[in-house]
């Protein structure tokens, strides 16, 4: 695992955009397309906006969601709402190549199974993403793999539904598909992340984030998250 420390969250977003664009060009050159799964959050949304200024082969890009809250369409809690605003409205990504988690399904478990099928149809069986973008919560969670949730043990599937967390159930990619990704990109910002970033770097498996494989992983952290004060 490699760590880069940048000045602030904006610098993290810009560096992340540059990294994603380079990975997209590499993947399309080698395999003809680029499959990325993205998490929610303010810094990632800034990263997606910054991608509009990068050289990205959008016609060959497929965007998946790492996780999503089970909420109605257009709800401000939905990651998709911000994903569309940050990315789809700014770049020539074909609309059919943004693959939203079907959290409006009457049966969330059936929705999760349908999303796993979508992953397999585009990324193979088992599906392999080119890049998984992850965040790190102050409790050590990543994606919607949160402490104590049954989804942590969902090792027989690529998509799972969680219990209630901060007022919402969620749909999330699971460890098997995250750990098959060719590259993992972590964006970690804010002073509240210092303890968990240290534990992530130690591959501390007592936190959910620590169970994601670390080879071919890059952490982009701002100075606050890295505990750099000077």
N, C-alpha and C positions, 0 to 999 in steps of 0.2 A: 504494500500500500504506500502510495506517495502522497505527501502533504505539501500543499502550496498555501502560504499565508499572504493574504492581500490586505490592502488598507482598510476597506470597508465593504458593506454589502453591495454597493454599486459596482465596485471593482470585481467582486466575486461574480456578479451577474455577467459582466462584460467578458471576463476570462472564461466563464462557463460557455457563453455563446460561441466564442472562438473555438473552444475545445469541441463542442457539439458539431459545429460546421466542419471542422477538420475530420472528425469521425464519420460524418455523413459522406463527405467526398471520398474518403478511403473505402467505406463499405460499398458505395455504389460502383466504385472502380473495380472492386474485387468480386462483388456478388450481384451487382445490378440494382440494389435497393438498400435502404437504410431503415431499420426497425428500431424505434426508440420508445421507451415508456417513461412518462414524466409524472412527478409528484406535484402536489399543490404547494402554495406558500408564496409570500411576497417576493422573496429573492428569485425563486424559479420563474415567477411571472415576469419579473424584470429581465431575466435571462431570455425568455421567449420573445419579449419585445425586442431585445438586442439582436436576436437572430435575424430580424428583418434587414439589418445592415450587413449581414454576412453572406458569403458566397455559398449557398446551399442548393443542391440539386432537388428542389422541392417536388418535382414530378415523380421522383423515385423514393420519397420519404413516406413512411407510415408511422403515425403517432398513436400510441396506446396510453392508457392511464395506469399508473401504479396502484391507485386506490381512489375511492369515491364514496362520499356520504350518501346514504339512502335518503333521498329528498326529492321533491318535485322538480321538474324541468324549470330552469331559470332561477332556482332558489340561490340566494347569495352564498349559502353554505356549500354549494356544489363546486368542486374543482373545475368541472366542465365549463361552467359559466365564465370563469376567469380564463380558462384555456382558450376558449373561442375568442374572447376579447383581446387577449394578449398575443395570440398567434394567428388564428384563422382569418381574422379581420385585417391582418397586416401583411401577409405573405401569400404567394400563389400556391398554397398547399391544396391539392384537389380535395374537396369536402368529403368525398368517400374514403379518404385516406386518414381521416381522424376517427379513431375507433373508440367511441364512448362506452364506458361500462353501462350495461343495461339495468341501472338501479331502480328504474321505474317498473320493472317486471312485477307482476302480481305475486310471484314466488321468487324471492331473492336467490334461493339456492338454484333454481332453474336459470335465472339470469347469470349466475356465476358459471354454471356449466356451459351456457351459450357463449360467454366471453372466452372461456377456455377453448371452445371449438373454433372461434374466430382466430385466436392466437395460433392454433395448430394449422389452420388453413393458410396462414401467411408465413409462419415462422418454423414450420416443420413439426414433426411428432417424434420426440418431445420438442416444444417450441424453444428456439434460441433467439433471444433479442440481441441486437448489436450493442445497445447501450441501455442500461437501467439507471435513471437519475433518482437519487434518494435524498431525503432529508433526515434530520436527527432531532427527535423530540427531547425536551428537558427531562423526561422520564426514561429515556433510552429507546423509545419506540422508533420504528422506521416503517414506511408504507403505512398500513393500518395494522401492523403487527405490534400489538401493545402488551405490556406486562400482564400476565395472568389470563390472556384470552385464549380460547380453544383454537383459534386460527394458527397459533404458534406451532401446534402439533399437526397441522394439515399438510402432511408430507406426501399424500397420495393424490394431490390435485394441484393445479397451477393457479386457481382462483378460489377464494373462500369468502364467506360472509362472517363478519365478526358479531360479537355481542355489542351492547351499548357502550359507547366511549364518548365522553363529553357530550352526551345528549343525542347521539346518532349511532345507529348501526352503520356498518360500512362494508363495502366490497373491496377486496384487496388481492393483489398478487401474493403468492406464497413463496417460502424459501426455495422450493425446487426450481421455479422459473427464474427467480432472482439470481440464484447461484449458477444458472447456466448461461447468464448473459456474458457476452464477450468482454464488455467493459462495464464498470460501475463508476458512476460519478456522484460523489457526495457534495452537497452544498450545505455548509454549516456556518451560521452567522449569529452574533449576539452573545453577550457575556453570560447569559443563562445556560449556554451550552458547554461551558468549560469542563465541568466534571464528566459529562457524558462523552465529549470528544476524547478526553484522555482514556476513558474506558473503551471506546470504539477502537482507538489506536492499539490498545492492548489485546484486541479481539476477545474482550470480556463477554463470554457467552451467557452471563447472568442478566444481560440486557438484550432485548430483541435485536438491536442493531449489530451487536457483536457476533451474531450467528450468520451474517452475510459474508461470503468469502472475500478475502482481501487481495488475492493476486489480481492483477490488472485493474486495480481500483485506484481512483484519484480523489483525494479530499481537497476541495477548495474552501478555505476558511478565512474569515476576516480576523483582524487582530484581536477583536474582543473575544471571539469564540476560542481563539488559540491562547488566550490569557496573556497576550503581549501588551505591556503597558508602556514601555519606553519608546 
